[in-house]
Amino acid sequence: MTSPAPSPSTQPSGTQEQNHTPQSGQADTSTALPPEQAKNTKAILWKLYLSHTLSTWNARTFEFSSVIFLAAIFPGTLFYASIYALFRSLAAFLLSSKIGQTVDTRERLWVVRQTILWQRYAVACSCLFLVSLLKMDMEDERVRVVGLFAICVVLACVEKLSFVGNTVAVERDWAVIIADSLHIPREDLNSGMRRIDLVCKLVAPLCISVVDGYSTKVAIWVVFGQNAFSVVFEYFAIAQVYKAIPELAQHQPSQPEASPSHSTTTSSPYEPPSSIPAFLRPWMDYARNPAFLASFSLALLYLTVLSFASQMTTYLLTLGFTSVHVSIMRLVAVLFELSATCAAPLLMRRIGAVRSGLWFVNEQLISVALALGLFSLVDSQTKFAAAALVIGVTLSRLGLWGFDLCVQYLVQGEAPEATRGSFSAVEASLQNLFELLSFGTTMVFARPAQFKYPVYISAGAIAVSAACFAGFVRQKRGHLLHGSKCFGRMAKGMYEILPTIEEEETELEELPGLLSGEAR
């Protein structure tokens, strides 16, 4: 299959005045756009960001609020909230690949609009059932309570799958076409959308928590209202983006089942045999893709308790930290995460996405390793041990989200356009699988005194992730460091060199004076 990365011939000239040569799939911004064109570009981006903000805000609000709503409906037990989260993640693991196939085989605007409508419908219906559950007597109406709860679980699965479909379609497919069409750097567009994700992930839970502190019933109606209100703006904003970018309409949907004609057209060296069952084809495509190791290394990072999610937050609270302390820690961590969205595009432009990814994943590994060293030297039930983890986790957020953006850039360029949705959806499936396993670690080692074991497992997953990405780099470049300058490039012929990575090699070799001058 041919790479979806646009040809350099379609980009503006004038790269000699840049500090770098644009890579494949990276637009050149050295030539200023005419005022009218620049104005149109800003208008299109604002509409894209508006749709993405509304989608992410509603998803993050519902993801957090559903847990606190269930805690209010079923006080004194975590069973219902755990079952709810378990099936939600399990559905994403099992069915995301089918969602990806839909992204690949249907018209782009239809797919995104369907994900918007189903996501809003699922949340709205969930809110109505949650309000009903809030009024019921848990003892006298137990059958009805269990029935409504089961419906809420199914709706949560629909909402999760719709969000996965929207994310895969917009962030992994639309972003490539839009960046190329508007002649804007793809890494900047990715960073802008990731910045929206992180801000919504922080602010949305805080806002709904404030409302819930006043009244759970009012909070449920607020979630219902904002979903009903935003669907119109989100629905038409994304349609205007589609209309403004003619290239989005040029999408030729692939066939849902592989056929001889399809194989001939795409000429993929890693096309799975026709005897492979249909449900395994996306997984085979994923494993045979040149960007597999990079994508898998990112998915592995979801096998972790080293984040300010429910597991580590619970651990901190059991050691005597207050919710205010945890909120401050989380705020500082988010600032590091946001800094990654600024640092990643700058570093990618300087040294390329591959080297940037290597730097970021190793920054995360070193931060966690240092924290783990301090954590292991003392009793895990002391505040000093917890503080060491907090500092390491906070510093690692820079590497985590910088690495996320680098891998996203690589996947966008290397995944064939015909299977880009399926590839990204399988990656999302793996992320949910590893997230489920991370919850499993704290289910097995449930006591606070045993939290050190999930911590060690999480650190091991980060180390394996870094090793996988190092394998990806070595496989594609032939080396990890620039030892080839001293020992020659005889080994390079033993490896498959991707066009994007080969251009990065040539680019840096042509600019040794500039890079050494900047380093000084």
Disulfide bonds with the S-S distance in Angstrom:
none
